[in-house]
Amino acid sequence: MDVHVLQHVPFEGLGSIGAWLEDRSRTVSYTRFFANDPLPPIGDIKLLVAMGGPMSVNDELMLPWLKDEKQFVREAILRDVPVLGICLGAQLVASALGAAVYRNPAKEIGWFPIQSVSTPETVFHFPSECLAFHWHGETFDLPLGAVQLARSKACENQAFQFKHNVIGLQCHLETTPEGMTALINNCGRELVTGAYVQAEEGLRTTPISRYDGINQLMGDVLSYLIES
């Protein structure tokens, strides 16, 4: 086993991460919770990726597998396995490390800039500002000992790092045109008027260059995690 993916819904897959791993001949396995897949042994995992989903990490009564998933993520972190959490995945990492997850003051759906924050030299560095894709209604407190990496106007905690091997991204840097279409088709009811919610037409006509920019940054994050 090489890279293991925790996938919560069929329409939120790896996106550009899949091509990046394939180019590097990485073996990818999955726990698809929507298909009742079991969690594997942690021992052979070289990178754990927790993807997004429309549920909340606080939905343990309705989705009891969330408790087991958090424990699995916590154990991977304790064993120094590189861990990447994306959107719901970042919230899962935060929750697994004891931080609160709760409703964000505003939904953030669409293309909005994120800004880097002052960080030590020893952690991953974001550009001072870059345009990122977002689709979330919840946020999280920084786990104890974590370093904030980026913020946006709508959401204070856009990215964080814990120790040398864990990065959580509230935004979606992996999104591709196909992933955008899948999100709109499955979650389009959330596209209601708001200060940080963009219209469906604008999302569907996103220029390819925007995807290229975030996908390149996603590759930088992956390189950092795997090389560290």
Secondary structure as UniProt FT lines:
FT   STRAND          3..7
FT   TURN            10..11
FT   HELIX           16..23
FT   TURN            24..25
FT   STRAND          28..32
FT   HELIX           33..35
FT   TURN            43..44
FT   STRAND          47..50
FT   TURN            57..58
FT   TURN            60..62
FT   HELIX           65..78
FT   TURN            79..80
FT   STRAND          83..86
FT   HELIX           88..96
FT   TURN            97..98
FT   STRAND          101..116
FT   TURN            121..122
FT   STRAND          129..140
FT   TURN            144..145
FT   STRAND          147..151
FT   STRAND          159..162
FT   TURN            163..165
FT   STRAND          166..169
FT   HELIX           177..187
FT   HELIX           188..190
FT   TURN            195..196
FT   HELIX           200..204
FT   HELIX           208..227
//
